Amino acid sequence: VQLQASGGGLVQAGKSLRLSCTASGSIASIDTVSWYRQQSENEREFLASIRSTGVRKYAASVRDRITISRGNAETVYLQMDNLRPEDTAVYYCHQEDSRGRGSWGQGTQVTVSS
């Protein structure tokens, strides 16, 4: 499975942004799609996930400002509201099958100006 993350850009604080993660290949094998972000040289931080069953999980730190959703079989979105400068990061999507095998997309840069 190959993943393509898109939708990043430069936005002002307080604005919203919707990121897209589009899968290709053996998409029927996907069990969970997750969004992470990485700031500078920090470790990737988990933000949200959605399973094929529809079950969602969120990181407590961003729970009140983000929503993960599925558009169609190929695409998962991450809606981010009330963005803050500290949300500036590269955002990655990750997919995993039921056996725990997964892959990453290439990342999309989000920059929030104050």
VEXKE-125578 format. One record per residue (C-alpha): residue in three letters; x, y, z. Coordinates in steps of 0.25 Angstrom, whole numbers. Example, Ala and Ser with C-alpha at 12.3 -4.5 7.8 and 13.67 -1.06 7.14 Angstrom:
BEGIN
+------+-------+-------+-------+
| rest |     X |     Y |     Z |
+------+-------+-------+-------+
|  Ala |    49 |   -18 |    31 |
|  Ser |    55 |    -4 |    29 |
+------+-------+-------+-------+
***
This chain:
BEGIN
+------+-------+-------+-------+
| rest |     X |     Y |     Z |
+------+-------+-------+-------+
|  Val |     0 |     0 |     0 |
|  Gln |     5 |    14 |    -4 |
|  Leu |     1 |    26 |     3 |
|  Gln |     0 |    41 |    -1 |
|  Ala |    -2 |    52 |     9 |
|  Ser |    -6 |    65 |     4 |
|  Gly |   -13 |    78 |     8 |
|  Gly |    -2 |    85 |    16 |
|  Gly |     2 |    99 |    15 |
|  Leu |     4 |   112 |    22 |
|  Val |    -8 |   117 |    30 |
|  Gln |   -11 |   128 |    40 |
|  Ala |   -13 |   124 |    55 |
|  Gly |   -28 |   121 |    58 |
|  Lys |   -30 |   116 |    44 |
|  Ser |   -34 |   102 |    39 |
|  Leu |   -27 |    92 |    30 |
|  Arg |   -32 |    79 |    25 |
|  Leu |   -21 |    69 |    21 |
|  Ser |   -23 |    57 |    12 |
|  Cys |   -17 |    43 |    12 |
|  Thr |   -20 |    35 |    -1 |
|  Ala |   -16 |    21 |    -2 |
|  Ser |   -13 |    13 |   -14 |
|  Gly |   -10 |    -2 |   -16 |
|  Ser |   -16 |   -13 |    -7 |
|  Ile |   -25 |    -3 |     0 |
|  Ala |   -35 |   -15 |     4 |
|  Ser |   -24 |   -19 |    14 |
|  Ile |   -24 |    -6 |    21 |
|  Asp |   -29 |    -8 |    36 |
|  Thr |   -24 |     5 |    42 |
|  Val |   -20 |    19 |    37 |
|  Ser |   -13 |    28 |    46 |
|  Trp |    -8 |    42 |    46 |
|  Tyr |     5 |    47 |    53 |
|  Arg |    13 |    59 |    52 |
|  Gln |    28 |    62 |    54 |
|  Gln |    34 |    75 |    59 |
|  Ser |    48 |    77 |    56 |
|  Glu |    56 |    65 |    61 |
|  Asn |    46 |    61 |    71 |
|  Glu |    39 |    47 |    70 |
|  Arg |    27 |    46 |    62 |
|  Glu |    15 |    49 |    71 |
|  Phe |     2 |    41 |    69 |
|  Leu |   -10 |    50 |    67 |
|  Ala |   -22 |    41 |    62 |
|  Ser |   -26 |    28 |    56 |
|  Ile |   -38 |    22 |    50 |
|  Arg |   -40 |     7 |    48 |
|  Ser |   -48 |     0 |    37 |
|  Thr |   -59 |    -2 |    47 |
|  Gly |   -60 |    13 |    48 |
|  Val |   -54 |    13 |    62 |
|  Arg |   -46 |    26 |    65 |
|  Lys |   -35 |    29 |    75 |
|  Tyr |   -29 |    43 |    78 |
|  Ala |   -18 |    48 |    85 |
|  Ala |   -22 |    56 |    98 |
|  Ser |   -14 |    68 |    94 |
|  Val |   -21 |    71 |    81 |
|  Arg |   -35 |    64 |    83 |
|  Asp |   -43 |    76 |    84 |
|  Arg |   -37 |    82 |    71 |
|  Ile |   -36 |    71 |    61 |
|  Thr |   -45 |    61 |    54 |
|  Ile |   -41 |    49 |    46 |
|  Ser |   -51 |    44 |    36 |
|  Arg |   -52 |    35 |    24 |
|  Gly |   -56 |    40 |    11 |
|  Asn |   -56 |    28 |     2 |
|  Ala |   -49 |    15 |     2 |
|  Glu |   -36 |    22 |    -2 |
|  Thr |   -36 |    35 |     6 |
|  Val |   -35 |    38 |    21 |
|  Tyr |   -36 |    53 |    25 |
|  Leu |   -30 |    60 |    37 |
|  Gln |   -38 |    73 |    40 |
|  Met |   -30 |    83 |    48 |
|  Asp |   -37 |    95 |    54 |
|  Asn |   -32 |   107 |    62 |
|  Leu |   -18 |   104 |    58 |
|  Arg |    -7 |   109 |    67 |
|  Pro |     8 |   113 |    63 |
|  Glu |    12 |   100 |    72 |
|  Asp |     4 |    92 |    62 |
|  Thr |    15 |    95 |    51 |
|  Ala |    21 |    81 |    47 |
|  Val |    22 |    71 |    36 |
|  Tyr |     9 |    63 |    36 |
|  Tyr |    10 |    48 |    32 |
|  Cys |    -1 |    37 |    30 |
|  His |     1 |    23 |    33 |
|  Gln |    -6 |    10 |    30 |
|  Glu |    -6 |    -3 |    36 |
|  Asp |   -13 |   -16 |    33 |
|  Ser |   -19 |   -26 |    43 |
|  Arg |    -5 |   -33 |    44 |
|  Gly |     2 |   -20 |    48 |
|  Arg |     9 |   -18 |    35 |
|  Gly |     9 |    -4 |    31 |
|  Ser |    15 |     8 |    23 |
|  Trp |    17 |    23 |    23 |
|  Gly |    13 |    34 |    14 |
|  Gln |    23 |    44 |    10 |
|  Gly |    18 |    55 |    19 |
|  Thr |    12 |    69 |    17 |
|  Gln |    17 |    82 |    23 |
|  Val |     8 |    90 |    32 |
|  Thr |    13 |   104 |    36 |
|  Val |     4 |   113 |    45 |
|  Ser |     8 |   127 |    46 |
|  Ser |     5 |   136 |    58 |
+------+-------+-------+-------+
***
